[in-house]
Amino acid sequence: MLIRKPAGLEYSNVTPKQLYINRRRFLAGGTAIAGAWALPTPAGATMKLDNVVKSAYKVDEKVSSREDITTYNNYYEFGTQKEDPSHYANTLRPAPWQVQVGGLVNKPKTYDLDSVMKIAPLEERIYRAYFSEGLNIGDPAVVTRLGTEAGLDSGEVADAIKSPKYELRLKNNALAANQRGVNGVPTFFIGEYPLVGAQSPDAMRSILKRATERFDN
């Protein structure tokens, strides 16, 4: 699908200039404050902050402590409580992590984290092309150019697009998925029961109940 930018729409039609100028001043002040908090005490607590403008808005609530604002996080891999990441993040070991790529590929390989990060520019380039630049990423010429810009070999990209084996594999996977009840993304299987797309808590509980009853029997 080709996304085109609407004609005749000025930025000022979306947000008045004075509002976004004030927002930039606010962000500049916020950035300075965040940088100061990151400094070791007492520097972060005593240094003078530039570009801070007193707000016209006031609240009667108590100002949050430095401890609270620097340890309040959502990161459920470390726990469901807001303070859990600050307690358990030190247990994270980002290396050695590896991803193995195999199957229907020309170059099976095992990637470490650094190698995986080098692939990210292609994904980012495709996202930017589609959502920001309105390019047609269904056009082979566009895909080849984007792959080249991201550091891939243009010949290999073009060959992969023309090769029928990838299209056939994709069609077979789509058919197999459809036969199992997959008709949307994301899809999760609980036993043999598919949970397709966004579902209500009641629907999730119903599928969990059915799967549990089947396992028990």
C-alpha positions as a Markdown table, in Angstrom:
| # | Residue | x | y | z |
|---|---|---|---|---|
| 1 | Met | 0.0 | 0.0 | 0.0 |
| 2 | Leu | 1.4 | 3.4 | -1.0 |
| 3 | Ile | 0.9 | 6.1 | 1.6 |
| 4 | Arg | 0.8 | 9.6 | 0.1 |
| 5 | Lys | 1.2 | 12.8 | 2.0 |
| 6 | Pro | -1.9 | 15.0 | 2.0 |
| 7 | Ala | -1.6 | 18.1 | -0.1 |
| 8 | Gly | -2.1 | 21.6 | 1.3 |
| 9 | Leu | -1.6 | 20.6 | 5.0 |
| 10 | Glu | 0.6 | 23.0 | 6.9 |
| 11 | Tyr | 2.3 | 22.1 | 10.1 |
| 12 | Ser | 0.7 | 25.1 | 11.7 |
| 13 | Asn | -2.7 | 23.5 | 10.9 |
| 14 | Val | -1.8 | 20.7 | 13.3 |
| 15 | Thr | 0.0 | 22.5 | 16.1 |
| 16 | Pro | 0.2 | 26.4 | 16.4 |
| 17 | Lys | 3.7 | 27.7 | 16.2 |
| 18 | Gln | 3.7 | 29.2 | 19.7 |
| 19 | Leu | 2.7 | 25.9 | 21.3 |
| 20 | Tyr | 5.4 | 23.9 | 19.8 |
| 21 | Ile | 8.0 | 26.6 | 20.5 |
| 22 | Asn | 7.0 | 26.5 | 24.2 |
| 23 | Arg | 7.2 | 22.7 | 24.1 |
| 24 | Arg | 10.7 | 22.8 | 22.8 |
| 25 | Arg | 11.7 | 25.2 | 25.7 |
| 26 | Phe | 10.1 | 22.7 | 28.1 |
| 27 | Leu | 12.0 | 19.8 | 26.7 |
| 28 | Ala | 15.2 | 21.7 | 26.8 |
| 29 | Gly | 14.7 | 22.4 | 30.5 |
| 30 | Gly | 13.7 | 18.8 | 31.1 |
| 31 | Thr | 16.8 | 17.5 | 29.3 |
| 32 | Ala | 19.0 | 19.7 | 31.5 |
| 33 | Ile | 17.3 | 18.4 | 34.7 |
| 34 | Ala | 17.6 | 14.8 | 33.6 |
| 35 | Gly | 21.3 | 15.3 | 32.9 |
| 36 | Ala | 21.8 | 16.8 | 36.3 |
| 37 | Trp | 20.1 | 13.9 | 38.1 |
| 38 | Ala | 22.4 | 11.5 | 36.3 |
| 39 | Leu | 25.4 | 13.2 | 37.8 |
| 40 | Pro | 26.9 | 11.8 | 41.0 |
| 41 | Thr | 25.8 | 13.4 | 44.2 |
| 42 | Pro | 26.4 | 16.2 | 45.2 |
| 43 | Ala | 27.0 | 17.6 | 41.7 |
| 44 | Gly | 23.6 | 16.6 | 40.5 |
| 45 | Ala | 22.0 | 18.1 | 43.5 |
| 46 | Thr | 23.9 | 21.4 | 43.6 |
| 47 | Met | 24.7 | 22.5 | 40.1 |
| 48 | Lys | 22.8 | 25.4 | 38.6 |
| 49 | Leu | 20.6 | 24.5 | 35.7 |
| 50 | Asp | 20.4 | 26.8 | 32.6 |
| 51 | Asn | 17.4 | 27.3 | 30.4 |
| 52 | Val | 14.9 | 26.4 | 33.2 |
| 53 | Val | 11.8 | 28.5 | 33.0 |
| 54 | Lys | 9.4 | 28.7 | 36.0 |
| 55 | Ser | 6.1 | 27.1 | 35.0 |
| 56 | Ala | 2.8 | 28.9 | 35.3 |
| 57 | Tyr | 1.2 | 25.7 | 36.5 |
| 58 | Lys | 1.3 | 24.5 | 40.1 |
| 59 | Val | 0.1 | 21.5 | 42.0 |
| 60 | Asp | -0.3 | 20.9 | 45.7 |
| 61 | Glu | 1.3 | 17.4 | 45.6 |
| 62 | Lys | 4.6 | 16.6 | 47.2 |
| 63 | Val | 7.6 | 16.7 | 44.9 |
| 64 | Ser | 8.8 | 13.1 | 44.1 |
| 65 | Ser | 12.1 | 12.1 | 45.6 |
| 66 | Arg | 15.2 | 11.4 | 43.5 |
| 67 | Glu | 15.0 | 7.8 | 44.7 |
| 68 | Asp | 11.4 | 7.4 | 43.4 |
| 69 | Ile | 11.9 | 9.0 | 40.0 |
| 70 | Thr | 15.1 | 7.0 | 39.2 |
| 71 | Thr | 13.8 | 3.6 | 40.3 |
| 72 | Tyr | 10.2 | 3.6 | 39.0 |
| 73 | Asn | 10.1 | 1.4 | 35.9 |
| 74 | Asn | 8.1 | -1.1 | 33.9 |
| 75 | Tyr | 10.3 | -4.1 | 32.9 |
| 76 | Tyr | 8.4 | -7.3 | 33.6 |
| 77 | Glu | 11.3 | -9.6 | 32.9 |
| 78 | Phe | 12.6 | -8.4 | 36.3 |
| 79 | Gly | 9.3 | -8.4 | 38.2 |
| 80 | Thr | 5.8 | -6.9 | 38.2 |
| 81 | Gln | 6.6 | -4.2 | 40.8 |
| 82 | Lys | 7.8 | -0.8 | 39.8 |
| 83 | Glu | 10.9 | -1.0 | 41.9 |
| 84 | Asp | 11.9 | -4.5 | 40.8 |
| 85 | Pro | 14.1 | -3.4 | 37.8 |
| 86 | Ser | 16.3 | -1.3 | 40.0 |
| 87 | His | 16.8 | -4.3 | 42.3 |
| 88 | Tyr | 17.4 | -7.0 | 39.8 |
| 89 | Ala | 18.7 | -5.3 | 36.6 |
| 90 | Asn | 22.3 | -6.1 | 37.7 |
| 91 | Thr | 21.5 | -9.8 | 37.1 |
| 92 | Leu | 21.0 | -9.2 | 33.4 |
| 93 | Arg | 23.8 | -10.7 | 31.3 |
| 94 | Pro | 23.4 | -9.4 | 27.7 |
| 95 | Ala | 26.4 | -11.5 | 26.5 |
| 96 | Pro | 26.9 | -14.1 | 25.3 |
| 97 | Trp | 23.5 | -14.0 | 23.5 |
| 98 | Gln | 23.2 | -15.7 | 20.1 |
| 99 | Val | 20.6 | -16.1 | 17.4 |
| 100 | Gln | 20.9 | -19.0 | 15.0 |
| 101 | Val | 19.6 | -18.5 | 11.4 |
| 102 | Gly | 19.0 | -21.7 | 9.5 |
| 103 | Gly | 16.5 | -23.5 | 7.3 |
| 104 | Leu | 15.7 | -22.0 | 3.9 |
| 105 | Val | 18.5 | -19.5 | 3.7 |
| 106 | Asn | 21.5 | -19.1 | 1.5 |
| 107 | Lys | 24.0 | -18.5 | 4.4 |
| 108 | Pro | 23.1 | -20.3 | 7.7 |
| 109 | Lys | 24.9 | -18.6 | 10.5 |
| 110 | Thr | 24.9 | -18.0 | 14.2 |
| 111 | Tyr | 24.9 | -14.3 | 15.2 |
| 112 | Asp | 26.0 | -12.7 | 18.4 |
| 113 | Leu | 24.4 | -9.6 | 19.8 |
| 114 | Asp | 26.7 | -7.2 | 18.0 |
| 115 | Ser | 26.1 | -8.9 | 14.7 |
| 116 | Val | 22.3 | -8.7 | 15.2 |
| 117 | Met | 22.5 | -5.0 | 15.9 |
| 118 | Lys | 24.3 | -4.5 | 12.6 |
| 119 | Ile | 21.2 | -5.9 | 10.8 |
| 120 | Ala | 18.9 | -3.3 | 12.5 |
| 121 | Pro | 19.6 | -0.5 | 9.9 |
| 122 | Leu | 17.7 | -2.5 | 7.2 |
| 123 | Glu | 14.6 | -2.8 | 9.4 |
| 124 | Glu | 14.8 | 0.8 | 10.3 |
| 125 | Arg | 15.3 | 1.8 | 6.7 |
| 126 | Ile | 12.2 | -0.1 | 5.6 |
| 127 | Tyr | 10.1 | 1.4 | 8.3 |
| 128 | Arg | 11.2 | 4.9 | 7.5 |
| 129 | Ala | 10.6 | 4.3 | 3.8 |
| 130 | Tyr | 7.1 | 3.1 | 4.3 |
| 131 | Phe | 5.8 | 5.2 | 7.2 |
| 132 | Ser | 7.7 | 8.5 | 6.6 |
| 133 | Glu | 8.6 | 8.6 | 2.9 |
| 134 | Gly | 5.5 | 7.0 | 1.5 |
| 135 | Leu | 7.5 | 4.6 | -0.7 |
| 136 | Asn | 6.0 | 1.4 | -2.1 |
| 137 | Ile | 7.9 | -1.4 | -0.3 |
| 138 | Gly | 6.1 | -3.9 | -2.5 |
| 139 | Asp | 8.1 | -2.6 | -5.5 |
| 140 | Pro | 11.2 | -4.9 | -6.1 |
| 141 | Ala | 13.3 | -1.9 | -7.2 |
| 142 | Val | 12.5 | 0.0 | -4.0 |
| 143 | Val | 13.3 | -3.0 | -1.8 |
| 144 | Thr | 16.6 | -3.6 | -3.7 |
| 145 | Arg | 17.6 | 0.1 | -3.2 |
| 146 | Leu | 16.7 | 0.0 | 0.5 |
| 147 | Gly | 18.7 | -3.2 | 1.0 |
| 148 | Thr | 21.7 | -1.6 | -0.7 |
| 149 | Glu | 21.5 | 1.5 | 1.4 |
| 150 | Ala | 21.5 | -0.7 | 4.5 |
| 151 | Gly | 24.7 | -2.5 | 3.4 |
| 152 | Leu | 23.4 | -5.6 | 1.6 |
| 153 | Asp | 24.6 | -6.8 | -1.7 |
| 154 | Ser | 22.2 | -5.5 | -4.4 |
| 155 | Gly | 22.6 | -8.6 | -6.5 |
| 156 | Glu | 21.7 | -10.9 | -3.6 |
| 157 | Val | 18.7 | -8.9 | -2.7 |
| 158 | Ala | 17.5 | -8.9 | -6.3 |
| 159 | Asp | 18.0 | -12.7 | -6.6 |
| 160 | Ala | 16.1 | -13.3 | -3.4 |
| 161 | Ile | 13.2 | -11.3 | -4.7 |
| 162 | Lys | 13.1 | -13.1 | -8.0 |
| 163 | Ser | 13.6 | -16.6 | -6.5 |
| 164 | Pro | 10.4 | -18.7 | -6.4 |
| 165 | Lys | 11.5 | -20.8 | -3.5 |
| 166 | Tyr | 10.9 | -18.0 | -0.9 |
| 167 | Glu | 7.5 | -17.2 | -2.2 |
| 168 | Leu | 6.6 | -20.9 | -2.3 |
| 169 | Arg | 7.8 | -21.4 | 1.3 |
| 170 | Leu | 5.8 | -18.3 | 2.4 |
| 171 | Lys | 2.6 | -19.6 | 0.7 |
| 172 | Asn | 3.1 | -23.0 | 2.3 |
| 173 | Asn | 3.6 | -21.5 | 5.7 |
| 174 | Ala | 0.5 | -19.3 | 5.3 |
| 175 | Leu | -1.6 | -22.2 | 4.2 |
| 176 | Ala | -0.4 | -24.3 | 7.2 |
| 177 | Ala | -1.1 | -21.5 | 9.6 |
| 178 | Asn | -4.6 | -20.9 | 8.1 |
| 179 | Gln | -5.4 | -24.6 | 8.6 |
| 180 | Arg | -4.5 | -24.3 | 12.2 |
| 181 | Gly | -6.8 | -21.3 | 12.7 |
| 182 | Val | -4.2 | -18.5 | 12.3 |
| 183 | Asn | -5.9 | -15.6 | 10.4 |
| 184 | Gly | -4.3 | -12.6 | 12.1 |
| 185 | Val | -1.3 | -11.4 | 14.1 |
| 186 | Pro | -0.3 | -11.9 | 16.8 |
| 187 | Thr | -1.5 | -15.5 | 17.3 |
| 188 | Phe | -0.6 | -17.5 | 20.4 |
| 189 | Phe | -1.3 | -21.2 | 20.9 |
| 190 | Ile | -2.4 | -22.6 | 24.3 |
| 191 | Gly | -2.2 | -26.3 | 23.6 |
| 192 | Glu | -4.1 | -26.7 | 20.4 |
| 193 | Tyr | -6.3 | -23.6 | 20.9 |
| 194 | Pro | -5.3 | -20.4 | 19.0 |
| 195 | Leu | -5.6 | -17.0 | 20.5 |
| 196 | Val | -5.7 | -14.6 | 17.6 |
| 197 | Gly | -5.2 | -10.9 | 17.8 |
| 198 | Ala | -6.2 | -8.7 | 20.7 |
| 199 | Gln | -8.7 | -10.5 | 22.9 |
| 200 | Ser | -10.6 | -9.6 | 26.0 |
| 201 | Pro | -9.7 | -11.1 | 29.4 |
| 202 | Asp | -12.8 | -13.2 | 29.3 |
| 203 | Ala | -11.8 | -14.8 | 26.0 |
| 204 | Met | -8.3 | -15.5 | 27.4 |
| 205 | Arg | -9.7 | -17.1 | 30.5 |
| 206 | Ser | -12.1 | -19.2 | 28.3 |
| 207 | Ile | -9.2 | -20.6 | 26.2 |
| 208 | Leu | -7.1 | -21.2 | 29.3 |
| 209 | Lys | -9.9 | -23.1 | 30.9 |
| 210 | Arg | -10.5 | -25.2 | 27.8 |
| 211 | Ala | -6.8 | -26.0 | 27.4 |
| 212 | Thr | -6.5 | -26.9 | 31.1 |
| 213 | Glu | -9.5 | -29.2 | 31.0 |
| 214 | Arg | -8.1 | -31.0 | 28.0 |
| 215 | Phe | -4.7 | -31.5 | 29.6 |
| 216 | Asp | -6.4 | -32.8 | 32.8 |
| 217 | Asn | -8.3 | -35.3 | 30.8 |
